[in-house]
């Protein structure tokens, strides 16, 4: 049982994506707070925030 958990964990660790770039983080976090403050999923700023994030984050 333990060997299976270790093997599963090793596979998951190898599949994790690279951390976001500093520029991506600098843009994403304020956008997240802005969208949440203006209505979350129903925010009128969500499409704009998505397009900005798509330009900055790979």
C-alpha positions, -999 to +999 in steps of 0.1 A: +000+000+000+028+025+009+048+017-022+017+024-044+012+058-026+049+067-032+047+058-069+015+077-073+031+107-056+061+106-077+040+106-109+020+136-097+051+155-088+065+150-123+033+162-138+031+195-119+034+226-141+061+251-137+054+280-114+040+312-130+064+339-140+068+370-117+050+392-143+021+367-145+018+368-107+020+406-105-009+408-130-030+379-119-034+386-082-048+421-085-071+409-113-084+381-091-092+406-063-108+431-087-130+405-103-141+390-069-148+425-056-170+433-086-192+401-086-170+371-091-181+348-119-208+374-129-184+403-129-185+425-160-147+428-157-142+390-161-137+389-199-113+418-197-093+402-169-092+369-188-078+386-219-052+405-200-041+374-182-039+354-214-016+381-229+008+381-199+007+345-187+019+317-211 
